[in-house]
Amino acid sequence: MSITRQKFCYFVVLNKKFLTLLASDLLLQIEQVLSQIGIKLPL
């Protein structure tokens, strides 16, 4: 496994973690806004 490939894999993993964090944060914010308006999301 070459160094560039290792770096690439590491980058992809980091990206996935970051995107997951972003998505869950976004969902939380959307949920809060909706509940303020009076819409409940069935979870």
C-alpha distance matrix in Angstrom:
0.0 3.8 6.7 8.4 6.5 6.8 10.3 11.1 10.6 12.6 15.1 15.6 16.4 18.7 20.3 21.1 22.7 24.6 25.9 26.9 28.8 30.4 31.4 33.0 34.8 36.1 37.3 39.1 40.9 41.9 43.3 45.3 46.7 47.7 49.3 51.3 52.6 53.4 50.8 49.0 45.7 45.6 42.6
3.8 0.0 3.8 5.5 5.3 6.4 8.8 10.0 10.8 12.5 14.3 15.6 16.8 18.5 20.0 21.4 23.0 24.5 25.8 27.4 29.0 30.3 31.7 33.5 34.9 36.1 37.7 39.5 40.9 42.0 43.7 45.5 46.8 47.9 49.7 51.5 52.8 53.8 51.3 49.8 46.6 46.8 43.8
6.7 3.8 0.0 3.8 5.4 5.0 6.2 8.5 9.9 10.5 12.2 14.3 15.4 16.4 18.2 20.1 21.3 22.4 24.1 25.8 27.1 28.3 30.1 31.8 32.9 34.2 36.1 37.7 38.9 40.3 42.0 43.6 44.9 46.3 48.0 49.6 51.0 52.2 49.9 48.4 45.4 45.9 42.9
8.4 5.5 3.8 0.0 3.8 5.4 5.1 6.1 8.7 9.8 10.4 12.3 14.3 15.2 16.2 18.4 20.1 20.8 22.2 24.3 25.7 26.5 28.2 30.3 31.3 32.3 34.3 36.1 37.1 38.3 40.2 41.9 42.9 44.3 46.3 47.7 49.0 50.3 48.0 46.7 43.7 44.3 41.5
6.5 5.3 5.4 3.8 0.0 3.8 5.4 5.0 6.2 8.5 9.7 10.5 12.4 14.2 15.1 16.6 18.6 19.8 20.9 22.6 24.4 25.4 26.7 28.7 30.2 31.1 32.8 34.7 36.0 37.0 38.8 40.7 41.8 42.9 44.8 46.6 47.7 48.9 46.3 44.9 41.7 42.1 39.2
6.8 6.4 5.0 5.4 3.8 0.0 3.8 5.4 5.2 6.1 8.5 9.9 10.7 12.3 14.1 15.5 16.8 18.3 19.9 21.3 22.8 24.2 25.7 27.3 28.7 30.1 31.7 33.3 34.8 36.1 37.6 39.3 40.8 42.0 43.6 45.4 46.8 47.8 45.4 43.8 40.7 41.0 38.0
10.3 8.8 6.2 5.1 5.4 3.8 0.0 3.8 5.5 5.1 6.1 8.6 9.9 10.4 12.1 14.3 15.4 16.3 18.1 19.9 21.1 22.2 24.0 25.9 26.8 28.1 30.1 31.6 32.7 34.2 36.0 37.5 38.7 40.2 42.0 43.4 44.9 46.2 43.9 42.5 39.6 40.3 37.4
11.1 10.0 8.5 6.1 5.0 5.4 3.8 0.0 3.8 5.4 5.0 6.2 8.7 9.8 10.4 12.4 14.4 15.2 16.2 18.3 20.0 20.7 22.2 24.3 25.5 26.4 28.3 30.2 31.3 32.4 34.3 36.1 37.1 38.3 40.3 41.9 43.1 44.3 41.9 40.6 37.6 38.2 35.5
10.6 10.8 9.9 8.7 6.2 5.2 5.5 3.8 0.0 3.8 5.4 5.1 6.3 8.6 9.8 10.7 12.5 14.2 15.3 16.6 18.5 19.8 21.0 22.8 24.4 25.5 26.9 28.8 30.3 31.4 32.9 34.9 36.2 37.2 39.0 40.8 42.1 43.1 40.6 39.0 35.8 36.1 33.2
12.6 12.5 10.5 9.8 8.5 6.1 5.1 5.4 3.8 0.0 3.8 5.5 5.2 6.2 8.5 10.0 10.8 12.3 14.2 15.5 16.7 18.3 20.0 21.4 22.6 24.2 25.9 27.3 28.8 30.2 31.7 33.3 34.8 36.2 37.7 39.4 41.0 42.0 39.7 38.1 35.1 35.7 32.6
15.1 14.3 12.2 10.4 9.7 8.5 6.1 5.0 5.4 3.8 0.0 3.8 5.5 5.1 6.0 8.6 10.0 10.4 12.1 14.2 15.3 16.2 18.0 20.0 20.9 22.1 24.1 25.7 26.8 28.1 30.0 31.6 32.7 34.2 36.0 37.5 38.8 40.2 37.9 36.6 33.8 34.6 31.8
15.6 15.6 14.3 12.3 10.5 9.9 8.6 6.2 5.1 5.5 3.8 0.0 3.8 5.4 5.0 6.2 8.7 9.8 10.4 12.2 14.2 15.0 16.2 18.3 19.8 20.6 22.2 24.2 25.6 26.5 28.2 30.2 31.3 32.4 34.3 36.1 37.2 38.3 35.9 34.5 31.4 32.0 29.3
16.4 16.8 15.4 14.3 12.4 10.7 9.9 8.7 6.3 5.2 5.5 3.8 0.0 3.8 5.4 5.2 6.3 8.6 9.9 10.7 12.5 14.2 15.3 16.7 18.4 19.9 21.2 22.8 24.5 25.7 27.0 28.9 30.5 31.5 33.1 35.0 36.4 37.3 34.9 33.2 30.1 30.5 27.5
18.7 18.5 16.4 15.2 14.2 12.3 10.4 9.8 8.6 6.2 5.1 5.4 3.8 0.0 3.8 5.5 5.2 6.2 8.6 9.9 10.7 12.2 14.2 15.6 16.5 18.2 20.0 21.3 22.7 24.3 25.8 27.3 28.8 30.2 31.7 33.3 35.0 36.1 34.0 32.5 29.7 30.5 27.6
20.3 20.0 18.2 16.2 15.1 14.1 12.1 10.4 9.8 8.5 6.0 5.0 5.4 3.8 0.0 3.8 5.5 5.0 6.0 8.5 9.8 10.3 12.0 14.2 15.2 16.1 18.1 19.9 20.9 22.1 24.0 25.7 26.8 28.2 30.0 31.5 32.9 34.1 31.9 30.7 27.8 28.9 26.3
21.1 21.4 20.1 18.4 16.6 15.5 14.3 12.4 10.7 10.0 8.6 6.2 5.2 5.5 3.8 0.0 3.8 5.4 5.1 6.0 8.5 9.7 10.4 12.2 14.0 15.1 16.3 18.3 19.9 20.8 22.2 24.3 25.7 26.6 28.3 30.2 31.5 32.4 30.0 28.4 25.4 26.0 23.3
22.7 23.0 21.3 20.1 18.6 16.8 15.4 14.4 12.5 10.8 10.0 8.7 6.3 5.2 5.5 3.8 0.0 3.8 5.5 5.1 6.2 8.6 9.9 10.7 12.2 14.1 15.4 16.6 18.5 20.0 21.1 22.7 24.5 25.7 27.0 28.9 30.6 31.4 29.2 27.5 24.7 25.4 22.5
24.6 24.5 22.4 20.8 19.8 18.3 16.3 15.2 14.2 12.3 10.4 9.8 8.6 6.2 5.0 5.4 3.8 0.0 3.8 5.4 5.1 6.1 8.6 10.1 10.5 12.2 14.2 15.4 16.6 18.3 19.9 21.3 22.7 24.3 25.8 27.2 28.9 30.1 28.2 26.9 24.4 25.7 23.0
25.9 25.8 24.1 22.2 20.9 19.9 18.1 16.2 15.3 14.2 12.1 10.4 9.9 8.6 6.0 5.1 5.5 3.8 0.0 3.8 5.4 4.9 6.0 8.6 9.7 10.3 12.1 14.1 15.2 16.2 18.0 19.9 21.0 22.2 24.1 25.7 26.9 28.1 25.9 24.7 22.0 23.3 20.9
26.9 27.4 25.8 24.3 22.6 21.3 19.9 18.3 16.6 15.5 14.2 12.2 10.7 9.9 8.5 6.0 5.1 5.4 3.8 0.0 3.8 5.4 5.1 6.2 8.5 9.8 10.5 12.3 14.3 15.3 16.4 18.4 20.1 20.9 22.4 24.4 25.9 26.6 24.3 22.6 19.8 20.7 17.9
28.8 29.0 27.1 25.7 24.4 22.8 21.1 20.0 18.5 16.7 15.3 14.2 12.5 10.7 9.8 8.5 6.2 5.1 5.4 3.8 0.0 3.8 5.5 5.4 6.1 8.5 10.0 10.7 12.4 14.3 15.4 16.7 18.5 20.0 21.2 22.8 24.7 25.6 23.8 22.2 19.8 21.1 18.5
30.4 30.3 28.3 26.5 25.4 24.2 22.2 20.7 19.8 18.3 16.2 15.0 14.2 12.2 10.3 9.7 8.6 6.1 4.9 5.4 3.8 0.0 3.8 5.6 5.1 6.1 8.6 10.0 10.6 12.2 14.2 15.5 16.6 18.2 20.0 21.3 22.8 24.2 22.4 21.4 19.1 21.0 18.9
31.4 31.7 30.1 28.2 26.7 25.7 24.0 22.2 21.0 20.0 18.0 16.2 15.3 14.2 12.0 10.4 9.9 8.6 6.0 5.1 5.5 3.8 0.0 3.8 5.4 5.0 6.1 8.6 9.9 10.4 12.1 14.3 15.4 16.3 18.2 20.0 21.2 22.2 19.9 18.8 16.1 17.8 15.7
33.0 33.5 31.8 30.3 28.7 27.3 25.9 24.3 22.8 21.4 20.0 18.3 16.7 15.6 14.2 12.2 10.7 10.1 8.6 6.2 5.4 5.6 3.8 0.0 3.8 5.4 5.0 6.2 8.7 9.8 10.4 12.3 14.3 15.2 16.4 18.4 20.1 20.7 18.6 17.0 14.5 15.9 13.5
34.8 34.9 32.9 31.3 30.2 28.7 26.8 25.5 24.4 22.6 20.9 19.8 18.4 16.5 15.2 14.0 12.2 10.5 9.7 8.5 6.1 5.1 5.4 3.8 0.0 3.8 5.5 5.1 6.3 8.7 9.9 10.7 12.5 14.3 15.5 16.8 18.8 19.9 18.4 17.3 15.5 17.6 15.6
36.1 36.1 34.2 32.3 31.1 30.1 28.1 26.4 25.5 24.2 22.1 20.6 19.9 18.2 16.1 15.1 14.1 12.2 10.3 9.8 8.5 6.1 5.0 5.4 3.8 0.0 3.8 5.4 5.2 6.2 8.5 9.9 10.7 12.2 14.2 15.5 16.8 18.3 16.5 16.0 14.1 16.7 15.3
37.3 37.7 36.1 34.3 32.8 31.7 30.1 28.3 26.9 25.9 24.1 22.2 21.2 20.0 18.1 16.3 15.4 14.2 12.1 10.5 10.0 8.6 6.1 5.0 5.5 3.8 0.0 3.8 5.5 5.1 6.0 8.6 9.9 10.4 12.1 14.2 15.4 16.1 14.0 12.8 10.6 12.9 11.5
39.1 39.5 37.7 36.1 34.7 33.3 31.6 30.2 28.8 27.3 25.7 24.2 22.8 21.3 19.9 18.3 16.6 15.4 14.1 12.3 10.7 10.0 8.6 6.2 5.1 5.4 3.8 0.0 3.8 5.5 5.1 6.2 8.7 9.9 10.5 12.4 14.4 15.1 13.6 12.3 11.0 13.3 11.9
40.9 40.9 38.9 37.1 36.0 34.8 32.7 31.3 30.3 28.8 26.8 25.6 24.5 22.7 20.9 19.9 18.5 16.6 15.2 14.3 12.4 10.6 9.9 8.7 6.3 5.2 5.5 3.8 0.0 3.8 5.4 5.1 6.3 8.6 9.9 10.7 12.6 14.2 13.3 13.0 12.3 15.4 14.7
41.9 42.0 40.3 38.3 37.0 36.1 34.2 32.4 31.4 30.2 28.1 26.5 25.7 24.3 22.1 20.8 20.0 18.3 16.2 15.3 14.3 12.2 10.4 9.8 8.7 6.2 5.1 5.5 3.8 0.0 3.8 5.5 5.2 6.1 8.6 9.9 10.7 12.2 10.6 10.7 9.9 13.2 13.2
43.3 43.7 42.0 40.2 38.8 37.6 36.0 34.3 32.9 31.7 30.0 28.2 27.0 25.8 24.0 22.2 21.1 19.9 18.0 16.4 15.4 14.2 12.1 10.4 9.9 8.5 6.0 5.1 5.4 3.8 0.0 3.8 5.5 5.1 6.1 8.6 9.9 10.3 8.6 7.7 7.1 10.3 10.3
45.3 45.5 43.6 41.9 40.7 39.3 37.5 36.1 34.9 33.3 31.6 30.2 28.9 27.3 25.7 24.3 22.7 21.3 19.9 18.4 16.7 15.5 14.3 12.3 10.7 9.9 8.6 6.2 5.1 5.5 3.8 0.0 3.8 5.5 5.2 6.2 8.8 9.7 9.5 9.3 9.9 13.2 13.3
46.7 46.8 44.9 42.9 41.8 40.8 38.7 37.1 36.2 34.8 32.7 31.3 30.5 28.8 26.8 25.7 24.5 22.7 21.0 20.1 18.5 16.6 15.4 14.3 12.5 10.7 9.9 8.7 6.3 5.2 5.5 3.8 0.0 3.8 5.5 5.1 6.5 8.7 8.7 9.9 10.9 14.6 15.4
47.7 47.9 46.3 44.3 42.9 42.0 40.2 38.3 37.2 36.2 34.2 32.4 31.5 30.2 28.2 26.6 25.7 24.3 22.2 20.9 20.0 18.2 16.3 15.2 14.3 12.2 10.4 9.9 8.6 6.1 5.1 5.5 3.8 0.0 3.8 5.3 5.1 6.2 5.1 6.7 7.9 11.7 13.2
49.3 49.7 48.0 46.3 44.8 43.6 42.0 40.3 39.0 37.7 36.0 34.3 33.1 31.7 30.0 28.3 27.0 25.8 24.1 22.4 21.2 20.0 18.2 16.4 15.5 14.2 12.1 10.5 9.9 8.6 6.1 5.2 5.5 3.8 0.0 3.8 5.3 4.7 5.0 5.5 8.0 11.3 12.8
51.3 51.5 49.6 47.7 46.6 45.4 43.4 41.9 40.8 39.4 37.5 36.1 35.0 33.3 31.5 30.2 28.9 27.2 25.7 24.4 22.8 21.3 20.0 18.4 16.8 15.5 14.2 12.4 10.7 9.9 8.6 6.2 5.1 5.3 3.8 0.0 3.8 5.3 7.4 9.1 11.7 15.0 16.5
52.6 52.8 51.0 49.0 47.7 46.8 44.9 43.1 42.1 41.0 38.8 37.2 36.4 35.0 32.9 31.5 30.6 28.9 26.9 25.9 24.7 22.8 21.2 20.1 18.8 16.8 15.4 14.4 12.6 10.7 9.9 8.8 6.5 5.1 5.3 3.8 0.0 3.8 5.9 8.9 11.6 15.1 17.2
53.4 53.8 52.2 50.3 48.9 47.8 46.2 44.3 43.1 42.0 40.2 38.3 37.3 36.1 34.1 32.4 31.4 30.1 28.1 26.6 25.6 24.2 22.2 20.7 19.9 18.3 16.1 15.1 14.2 12.2 10.3 9.7 8.7 6.2 4.7 5.3 3.8 0.0 3.8 6.4 9.9 12.8 15.3
50.8 51.3 49.9 48.0 46.3 45.4 43.9 41.9 40.6 39.7 37.9 35.9 34.9 34.0 31.9 30.0 29.2 28.2 25.9 24.3 23.8 22.4 19.9 18.6 18.4 16.5 14.0 13.6 13.3 10.6 8.6 9.5 8.7 5.1 5.0 7.4 5.9 3.8 0.0 3.8 6.6 9.6 12.4
49.0 49.8 48.4 46.7 44.9 43.8 42.5 40.6 39.0 38.1 36.6 34.5 33.2 32.5 30.7 28.4 27.5 26.9 24.7 22.6 22.2 21.4 18.8 17.0 17.3 16.0 12.8 12.3 13.0 10.7 7.7 9.3 9.9 6.7 5.5 9.1 8.9 6.4 3.8 0.0 3.8 6.4 8.9
45.7 46.6 45.4 43.7 41.7 40.7 39.6 37.6 35.8 35.1 33.8 31.4 30.1 29.7 27.8 25.4 24.7 24.4 22.0 19.8 19.8 19.1 16.1 14.5 15.5 14.1 10.6 11.0 12.3 9.9 7.1 9.9 10.9 7.9 8.0 11.7 11.6 9.9 6.6 3.8 0.0 3.8 6.0
45.6 46.8 45.9 44.3 42.1 41.0 40.3 38.2 36.1 35.7 34.6 32.0 30.5 30.5 28.9 26.0 25.4 25.7 23.3 20.7 21.1 21.0 17.8 15.9 17.6 16.7 12.9 13.3 15.4 13.2 10.3 13.2 14.6 11.7 11.3 15.0 15.1 12.8 9.6 6.4 3.8 0.0 3.8
42.6 43.8 42.9 41.5 39.2 38.0 37.4 35.5 33.2 32.6 31.8 29.3 27.5 27.6 26.3 23.3 22.5 23.0 20.9 17.9 18.5 18.9 15.7 13.5 15.6 15.3 11.5 11.9 14.7 13.2 10.3 13.3 15.4 13.2 12.8 16.5 17.2 15.3 12.4 8.9 6.0 3.8 0.0
